[in-house]
Amino acid sequence: MAEIVNLKRVKKAKARAEKSTQADANRARHGTPKAIRDLAKTRDEKAKENIDAHKLDEEK
């Protein structure tokens, strides 16, 4: 026999979990200084350019 579940509690728990993940993302994005964000962005762009430079050309 299945366990009885209160749908309101499940719905509220799911909403809390989603808010928590959104809050973590906001803390990470807004909690870092601009200099560090810019440095991370520049490093990501440099890494992407480096990977793109080493790709083989696909002939069609």
HUFEN-V905405 format. One line per field, one symbol per residue. ss: DSSP state (h for helix, s for strand, l for the rest). phi: phi as a letter, one per 20 degrees, with the letter a starting at -180 (. if undefined). burial: # if it has 24 or more other C-alpha atoms within 12 Angstrom, else .. A space follows every 10 residues. Layout:
# HUFEN-V905405
ss = ???
phi = ???
burial = ???
This chain:
# HUFEN-V905405
ss = llllllhhhh hhhhhhhhhh hhhhhhhhhh lllhhhhhhh hhhhhhhhhh hhhlllllll
phi = .fffceffff ffffffffff fffffffffe edffffffff ffffffffff fffefefeed
burial = .......... .......... .......... .......... .......... ..........
